[in-house]
């Protein structure tokens, strides 16, 4: 129900240049209702009291409230839409977005400043550690995003040590079927020992990563310190990873009373990556997997062997397929011990 007072305020705010979205947020009223009232010349009390038909989302609202209530963070609309469609929801995205806007109205979210720039195929991969879980049993995600296609690799660990970082690189190169010409990092201690050690822009890199870069031929590039983030592609994927993969999975595994470990997350991540890399990317407006088909031939060659195992690549969607043992044991084969 919209009161006469709300009707007058809506009209007044709109006449002063406020957008429908801004009015909806200010008055905590659905923006569709705002738009409808703006089309009415006079306040109609009977119409305002009219009971509308239950929406097709109605049967799923309690489930959604319970689901998002189990997380301290906002879970994206796309993740919830996928979830309720598996339960039989026949509707679309917009009605769910409006419902979630109302549910999340009291929550505050902050976006990190990012700088976007484009690169040629195979030219650059952006790498980052993202903390998935803090505390006594932390979980970290190694994330590598190709600059041209946005094809992304993820691997979870319980530490960020230099040896672990190198193994994550090797897994990423296996996943992509090659190495980029340049890898962009922030100033993580596992990469750079001393900035400008040999002059401006000439850094002393950690021995592990320096040896790997010389072996494969890629260049190490660092973000400038104390400036807006320049790893915008991987930073944005970090948020997408947490919102669309980790938080919904935590809710499901909590209900199943399963512990969250790096091994468990790695068992789920490859199937999710296949979906994430085949979504329409918000910036490129194309699927990362499709663009990566163009980019793959521009990568530096990478050949690695795993003793006693055979590693192959799925040509439709490049990813590691390890035969005997299962993928969840792959980290043990490489001696990561996560």
N, C-alpha and C positions, 0 to 999 in steps of 0.2 A: 504493500500500500504506500502511495506517495501522498503526503499531506499537502494542503494548499500552500503552506509555508515553504516546503521543499520545492514545489512547483515554481513559486515566485523567485526563490533563490537561484534555481537552475536557469531560468530565463535571464535573470540579472547578470549572473556570472558569464553566461554565454555572450550576452550583449557587450560585455567588457573585454571580450577576446579570449576567454578561457576555453580550452579545448574540451571535448567531451570526456576524454580520458582524465584530464585534470579535475574536472567537475566530479566525475565518478569517484576518483580517489579522495577528494576533499569531503564529499558527502557520504561516502561509503555506500553508494548506490550503483547497481549494475549499469554499465555504460549503454547497454541496449535500451534500458528503461529511460536513461537520460535522453538518448536520441529520439525515442518515441515521444517523450513529453515536449521536446523542442519542436516537434511537428504539430503539436496541438496548440490552437490559438488561445483557448480558455481552459481553465481547470475543470475537469469532469470528475466529480466525486464518485459517481457510480462506476465509471470506467476504472478509476484508481482502486476501487474495492473489488473489482471483478476477479474472481478466482480463475487462474489460468490452468490449463491441463498440465498434469505432471510431466516433466521433461523426461526424455529417454535416459538422462543421466541419473535420475532420481534413485533408481535401484542400486546405483554404485557409489552414492555419496558417502554412506557410512563406511564403506570399505576404504574409500580414498582418504577420508578424515583419519581413520585408524592408521592407515599406511603412512601418511605424511607426519602423523603425530609421533611416530616412533623415531623420527630423525630430527636432530637439532638444526638441520640445514634445509634449505629449499631444494625440493626434488623437481626437476624440469617437467613441464607439461608433456613433452614427447615421451619421456620414460614412463609416466603414469598412463598415457594413452596406450602405449604398447601393452602395458600390464592389464588394463581393464578390457582391452580388445580380446585378450586370451580368455577372459571370463565371459565373453559374449557381448560386450558393449557394441552396439551397431552404429553409434553416432560418430560425429566428426570432432575436430580439434577446438573450434571456436567456443562452443558451449562449455567445454572443459576448461579452457583458458579463463573464461569469465568466472567460473566457479572457484578455480584456484586463486584468482586475483582476490576474491572475497576472503578465502580461507587464509591467505598469506598476508593480508593487509597490514597486520600488526608486526610483521617481521621486517627486518631491515637487511638489505643485501648491498654489498659494495663490489664494484668492478675494478680490477687492477688496470692502471693506465698502460696501454700497449702502443707500440709503433709498428705499423705494417709496411713491408716493402716486398716486392716480388723478385724472384730469382729465376734463372734459366733452368731447364730440366737437368737434374743431377748435380746442380751447382752447390746446393747447401742443404744440410740437415740441422735443425735446431734441437738441442739436447737439454734436458732438465731433469733434476730430481724433484719429485713432488711428495710431500709428506701425506700419507694416506691416514695414518693413525699415530697419535703421540702416546707417550706414557712409557711404562716399563717394557712393553712388548711392541715397539713401533713397527710400522710397515711403511716402506718407501716404494715409490713407483719410478722406475726409469722410463722416461718418455722421449722418443725420438720422432720428430715430424719432418718429412721432406718438404722443403720450401716451395717447390713448384706444384706438386700434386696434393700436398697435405696428407698423403698416405702416412699412417702413424703406427709405430710399434710401441708396446708397453710390456714391461716385465717387473714383477714385484719382488722385493728382497726385504731382509730384516736389518740391513746395514748399508752404509754408503761408502765403504772402504774402497781404496784405489783398485785392488784386485777384483772386487765385485763389479766396479764400474767398467773395467776392461772386458770382463765376461759379458756384461750387458751389451756392450758395443758389438761383440762378436755375434751374439744372438740377434741383434738388430741387423747386422750385415747379412746374416743367414736369411732373415725374414725378407729383407729387401732384394736379396740376390746380388748385392754389390755394396760398395761404399761411395759416399758423396765426395765431391772434390773439396768441400769445406765443411767443417762442423762448427757451429756457433754455440758457445757456452757462456754462462755468467762466470763470475770469478770464484768458482768453487775450488776449495783447497785441494781436491783430488786432481785438478787439472793444472793449476798454476802455482808454482812455489813462490816466485817473486815477480811482480809486475815491473816492467821497464828495467829489468835487471841489467840489460846490455844496451840501454838507451831507450828513448821514447818509442813505445810500441814494440820493443824487442824484449819479450818476456822469457823467464826461465820456467819451463813447463815440468810437470811431474814426469819422472823417468818412464813410467809405464805408458802413459798416453803419448809421450814424445816418440818412444820406440815404435808404438803401433802406427802412429801417423807417418813415420818414415818408411815403415814396412809396406804400408798400403798406398801411400802417396797423397793422403788428404792433408789439408792445411787446418791448423787450429786457429779459430778466431774468437776473441773475447769481447763481450759487451763492455762498453765503457762504464766505469763505476759511477754511482750517484747520479743516475739520469733515468728518465722514463724507460721502461722495459723495452728492449729491442728484440726480444725473443717472443714477439706477439703471437706467432702461429702456434708454438708449443705451449705458451702460457694459456691461450684460450682453450687448447685441447685439454689441459690439466683440469680446468673447471668443468668441461664437458665430461671428462672421465669420472670425476667425483660425483657429479650430479646425475649422470645417466647410467653409470655402471656401478660404482661402489656403494652409494647410499641405498639405491633400490635393492641391491644384492644383500646388503647387511640386514635390511628389514626381513627379507625372505629367509636368510640363514638363521636369524634370531628366532623366527617362528619354528624352524626345524631344529633349533638348539644345537647348531653346529658352530664350532670355533672358527673365527676368522684368522687365517694364517696366510703368509705369502704363497704357500703351495696351493691352498684352496683357491685363492684369487687367480693364480696362474692357470688353474684348471678351467676356469670360466672365461678368462680374458680373450682367448683366441677366437672363440665363437662370437663374442661381442665385437671384437675388432673387425671381423668379417662384415658385420652389419654396419659398424661405424664408418669403415672405409668405403662402404657402398651407399652412404647417405648423400643427399645433395648438400654440398658444402655451402655455408652461408655467404662466403666471400667469392669463391670461384664460380658458384652456381653449377658446378659439375661434381660428379662422383670422384673422390680421390683415387679409387681403384682404376677408373677409366683413364684419368690423367697420368697415373703411375705407369700404365702400359706404355705411354709415350716416354716417360722419364727413365724407365728402367735401363734402356739401352745406353743411356748417358752416364751410368754409374761406373766407377772404377771396379775392376774385377776383384772378387773375393772368393777364395777357395779355402774351406776349412774341413777338417776331418774329425770325426768323433769315433774313437776306437771301437771297433766291433759293431758299428751302427751304420745305417745308410740314411743319408739326408737327401730328400728330394723337394721339389718346389711345385706347387699348384700353379699352373700357368694362368688360370683365370683370375685368381686372387693370390698374389705371392705371399706365402707364409710357410713357416717351417712345418714339415710333417716328419716326425720321427717314428720309425717303426720298431717296436719292441726295444725298450719298454715304452710305456705310455708317456704322453707329453708332460704330465705332472712330475715325472722322474728325470726329465731332461736336465734340470739344474744339477742333479746329483752326478750325472754323467760328466758334466763340465767342472765338477768339483767346487760348486758355489757354496754348497752346504747351508742354503738359506732355510 
